[in-house]
Amino acid sequence: MAKETVTVLSKNHKIITAGRKDCDVYCDITQEVIIPSDIDVVINFAAVFSGDSDEEIINAEKTNSLGTLNICVAAKKSGAEHIINISSLSAMHDESSPYYSIYAITKRHADELAKFYCGLNKIPLTVLRPSQIYADSDAFAEHQPFFYQIVDKAESGEDITIYGKNDALRNYIHAVDLAEVISRVIQKQVTGVYACMYPSNITFSEIAHTAQTVFAKGGKILFVDNQPDIPDNIFDSELTIYEKIEYHPGISINEGLKRIKAYREEKSA
């Protein structure tokens, strides 16, 4: 997501990237973070997603929660004028959700720490909570495996299988739309905590049907009802941020899948 955002922001801003690999500056946010004094806006994309073992759980807390706090402390020292923390709608999951996890817990901790620290030190803060993110490339396939499995099967003309009887609902936002949201948040200096979702949800079968239509290779959509249902993973619609930045996500699943098809065709040419 950081790479997608850099592409958009670099048109009008000087960008310095920081991270543990392939960045301008080496930075491990679980350690002391140093930010140059001439930086206006700090955007935090760092996140750890896994967390089943003791080591992974501890690492998730160190990276997602304390790492965010380390960035806020460094931003204060540097005199940065605005912090943007890229969180997740997963931060809203509680114990009643089948998607409750160390990722959800630590992203919520990160949001709360950032709000507390920035409020205490009067640092403008924006917390953006995207829904599930996808892009033209397969860069997000690790975190959206079933979405890209649907795409792969539609491209090859295979049948698409959905487990259970529930046609699970999801909300996907294209990375280009999210990058534009971030850009406009900076331009308009919007602060606060906001959901970043596509204006409408979609079912797996709708995604599958659209993918099969876009790739036009055939294939059926099959429900295997002797398998456990896949739970929905959606939230109440919250579109406040789009009114504030005067921009609404415009890449529908249909358009997004056409972009994926075009990207793959260009890559294989």
C-alpha positions as CSV (number, residue, x, y, z in Angstrom):
1,M,0.0,0.0,0.0
2,A,2.9,2.3,0.7
3,K,4.2,1.8,-2.8
4,E,0.8,2.7,-4.3
5,T,0.6,5.8,-2.2
6,V,4.1,6.9,-3.1
7,T,3.1,6.8,-6.7
8,V,0.3,9.2,-6.1
9,L,2.0,11.5,-3.6
10,S,5.3,11.9,-5.5
11,K,3.4,13.9,-8.2
12,N,3.2,16.9,-5.7
13,H,5.4,16.0,-2.8
14,K,9.0,15.0,-2.0
15,I,8.8,11.5,-0.5
16,I,11.2,9.8,1.9
17,T,10.5,6.2,2.6
18,A,11.6,4.4,5.7
19,G,11.5,0.7,6.5
20,R,13.6,-2.5,6.9
21,K,14.0,-3.1,3.2
22,D,13.9,-1.3,-0.2
23,C,13.6,2.1,1.4
24,D,15.5,5.4,1.4
25,V,16.2,5.1,5.2
26,Y,16.5,2.0,7.3
27,C,14.0,1.9,10.1
28,D,12.9,-0.7,12.6
29,I,9.8,0.7,14.3
30,T,10.2,-1.8,17.2
31,Q,13.3,0.2,18.1
32,E,13.9,3.9,18.5
33,V,12.6,5.8,15.4
34,I,14.4,8.9,14.1
35,I,12.5,11.2,11.7
36,P,14.3,14.1,9.9
37,S,13.4,17.6,11.2
38,D,12.2,18.8,7.8
39,I,9.3,16.3,7.4
40,D,5.8,17.7,7.3
41,V,3.7,14.6,7.2
42,V,4.4,11.1,8.6
43,I,2.4,8.2,7.3
44,N,2.6,4.8,9.1
45,F,1.8,1.7,6.9
46,A,3.8,-0.8,9.0
47,A,1.9,-3.9,10.2
48,V,2.3,-7.5,11.3
49,F,-0.7,-9.7,10.4
50,S,0.1,-13.1,11.8
51,G,-0.1,-14.1,15.4
52,D,-0.6,-17.7,16.6
53,S,2.6,-18.5,18.4
54,D,3.8,-16.7,21.5
55,E,6.6,-15.1,19.5
56,E,4.2,-13.9,16.8
57,I,1.8,-12.4,19.3
58,I,4.5,-10.5,21.1
59,N,5.9,-9.3,17.7
60,A,2.5,-8.1,16.6
61,E,2.2,-6.0,19.8
62,K,5.7,-4.6,19.4
63,T,5.2,-3.7,15.7
64,N,1.5,-2.7,15.4
65,S,1.0,-1.0,18.8
66,L,4.3,0.0,20.3
67,G,5.8,0.6,16.8
68,T,3.0,3.1,16.1
69,L,3.7,4.9,19.4
70,N,7.4,5.0,18.6
71,I,6.6,6.7,15.3
72,C,4.4,9.3,17.1
73,V,7.2,10.0,19.6
74,A,9.7,10.5,16.8
75,A,7.2,12.7,14.9
76,K,6.9,14.9,17.9
77,K,10.7,15.2,18.2
78,S,11.0,16.1,14.5
79,G,8.3,18.7,14.6
80,A,6.1,16.9,12.1
81,E,2.8,18.7,11.5
82,H,0.6,15.8,10.7
83,I,0.6,12.0,11.4
84,I,-1.5,9.6,9.4
85,N,-1.8,6.1,10.8
86,I,-3.1,3.5,8.3
87,S,-5.1,1.1,10.5
88,S,-7.8,-1.4,9.5
89,L,-11.5,-2.0,10.0
90,S,-10.3,-5.1,11.7
91,A,-9.7,-2.9,14.7
92,M,-13.4,-2.9,15.3
93,H,-13.6,-6.7,15.7
94,D,-14.4,-7.8,19.3
95,E,-14.6,-11.2,21.0
96,S,-17.9,-11.9,19.3
97,S,-16.4,-11.8,15.8
98,P,-15.1,-14.9,14.1
99,Y,-12.3,-12.6,12.8
100,Y,-11.2,-11.5,16.2
101,S,-7.4,-11.9,16.3
102,I,-4.1,-10.5,17.6
103,Y,-4.1,-8.3,14.4
104,A,-7.5,-6.8,15.3
105,I,-6.4,-6.3,19.0
106,T,-3.1,-4.7,18.2
107,K,-4.5,-2.4,15.4
108,R,-7.0,-1.1,17.9
109,H,-4.3,-0.7,20.5
110,A,-2.3,1.3,18.0
111,D,-5.2,3.6,17.2
112,E,-5.8,4.2,20.9
113,L,-2.2,4.9,21.6
114,A,-1.8,7.2,18.7
115,K,-5.0,9.1,19.7
116,F,-3.9,9.4,23.3
117,Y,-0.3,10.5,22.5
118,C,-1.2,12.9,19.8
119,G,-4.0,14.4,21.8
120,L,-1.7,14.8,24.8
121,N,0.9,16.6,22.6
122,K,-1.5,18.4,20.3
123,I,-0.2,16.7,17.1
124,P,-2.8,16.6,14.3
125,L,-3.6,12.9,13.7
126,T,-5.6,11.0,11.1
127,V,-6.5,7.3,11.6
128,L,-7.7,5.6,8.4
129,R,-9.3,2.2,8.7
130,P,-9.5,0.6,5.3
131,S,-11.7,-2.4,4.4
132,Q,-10.0,-5.2,2.5
133,I,-7.5,-3.9,-0.1
134,Y,-6.7,-5.2,-3.6
135,A,-4.8,-3.9,-6.6
136,D,-4.0,-4.5,-10.2
137,S,-1.0,-6.6,-9.3
138,D,-0.9,-9.6,-7.0
139,A,0.8,-7.6,-4.3
140,F,-2.1,-8.0,-2.0
141,A,-2.7,-11.7,-2.7
142,E,-1.1,-12.9,0.5
143,H,-3.7,-11.1,2.6
144,Q,-6.7,-11.6,0.2
145,P,-6.1,-15.2,-0.9
146,F,-9.6,-16.1,-1.8
147,F,-10.2,-12.9,-3.8
148,Y,-7.2,-13.7,-6.0
149,Q,-8.1,-17.3,-6.2
150,I,-11.4,-16.3,-7.7
151,V,-9.4,-14.1,-10.2
152,D,-7.0,-16.9,-11.1
153,K,-9.8,-19.5,-11.7
154,A,-11.8,-17.0,-13.8
155,E,-8.7,-16.3,-15.9
156,S,-8.2,-20.0,-16.5
157,G,-11.8,-20.9,-17.0
158,E,-12.1,-23.1,-14.0
159,D,-15.1,-23.6,-11.8
160,I,-15.1,-21.4,-8.7
161,T,-16.0,-23.1,-5.5
162,I,-17.5,-21.4,-2.4
163,Y,-17.7,-23.4,0.8
164,G,-20.9,-23.5,2.8
165,K,-24.4,-22.2,2.1
166,N,-23.7,-18.6,3.0
167,D,-22.8,-16.2,0.2
168,A,-20.4,-14.3,2.3
169,L,-20.4,-10.5,2.1
170,R,-17.1,-8.5,1.8
171,N,-16.1,-4.9,1.2
172,Y,-13.1,-4.3,-1.0
173,I,-11.4,-1.0,-1.8
174,H,-8.9,-0.6,-4.6
175,A,-5.4,0.5,-3.6
176,V,-5.5,3.4,-6.1
177,D,-8.7,4.7,-4.5
178,L,-7.2,4.4,-1.0
179,A,-4.0,6.2,-2.1
180,E,-6.1,9.1,-3.5
181,V,-7.9,9.2,-0.1
182,I,-4.6,9.6,1.7
183,S,-3.5,12.3,-0.7
184,R,-6.6,14.3,-0.2
185,V,-6.5,13.9,3.6
186,I,-3.0,15.5,3.4
187,Q,-4.2,18.3,1.0
188,K,-7.2,19.2,3.1
189,Q,-5.6,18.5,6.5
190,V,-8.4,16.3,7.7
191,T,-7.9,14.8,11.1
192,G,-9.9,12.2,13.1
193,V,-10.7,8.5,12.9
194,Y,-12.4,7.3,9.7
195,A,-13.5,4.1,8.0
196,C,-12.3,3.8,4.4
197,M,-14.5,1.4,2.6
198,Y,-16.1,1.1,-0.8
199,P,-19.7,2.5,-0.7
200,S,-21.3,-0.9,-1.2
201,N,-20.6,-4.5,-0.1
202,I,-20.4,-7.5,-2.4
203,T,-20.9,-11.2,-2.1
204,F,-18.3,-13.8,-3.2
205,S,-20.7,-15.1,-5.9
206,E,-21.0,-11.6,-7.3
207,I,-17.3,-11.2,-7.4
208,A,-17.0,-14.6,-9.1
209,H,-19.7,-13.9,-11.6
210,T,-18.1,-10.5,-12.4
211,A,-14.6,-12.1,-12.8
212,Q,-16.0,-14.8,-15.1
213,T,-17.7,-12.1,-17.2
214,V,-14.5,-10.0,-17.4
215,F,-12.2,-12.9,-18.4
216,A,-14.9,-14.6,-20.5
217,K,-13.2,-18.0,-20.2
218,G,-16.3,-19.9,-18.8
219,G,-16.6,-21.9,-15.6
220,K,-19.3,-22.3,-13.1
221,I,-19.9,-21.1,-9.5
222,L,-20.4,-24.0,-7.1
223,F,-21.5,-23.9,-3.5
224,V,-20.3,-26.9,-1.4
225,D,-23.0,-26.9,1.2
226,N,-21.5,-29.8,3.2
227,Q,-18.7,-27.5,4.3
228,P,-18.9,-24.9,7.1
229,D,-20.3,-21.5,6.1
230,I,-17.9,-18.6,5.5
231,P,-18.9,-15.8,7.8
232,D,-19.6,-12.3,6.5
233,N,-16.9,-9.7,7.2
234,I,-18.5,-6.3,6.8
235,F,-19.2,-3.2,8.9
236,D,-21.8,-0.5,9.1
237,S,-21.5,1.9,6.2
238,E,-19.4,4.9,7.3
239,L,-18.6,7.3,4.5
240,T,-17.9,10.5,6.4
241,I,-14.3,10.8,5.2
242,Y,-15.4,11.1,1.6
243,E,-17.6,14.2,2.3
244,K,-14.7,15.8,4.0
245,I,-12.2,15.2,1.2
246,E,-14.7,15.6,-1.7
247,Y,-13.8,12.3,-3.2
248,H,-15.6,8.9,-3.3
249,P,-13.9,5.7,-4.3
250,G,-14.7,5.2,-8.0
251,I,-13.2,1.8,-8.8
252,S,-16.0,-0.8,-8.6
253,I,-15.3,-4.5,-8.5
254,N,-16.1,-4.7,-12.2
255,E,-13.7,-1.9,-13.0
256,G,-11.1,-3.3,-10.6
257,L,-11.2,-6.8,-12.3
258,K,-10.9,-5.2,-15.7
259,R,-7.8,-3.4,-14.4
260,I,-6.4,-6.7,-13.1
261,K,-7.1,-8.4,-16.5
262,A,-5.4,-5.6,-18.4
263,Y,-2.4,-5.6,-16.0
264,R,-1.9,-9.4,-16.5
265,E,-2.2,-9.1,-20.2
266,E,0.4,-6.4,-20.4
267,K,2.7,-8.3,-18.1
268,S,2.5,-11.4,-20.2
269,A,2.9,-9.7,-23.5
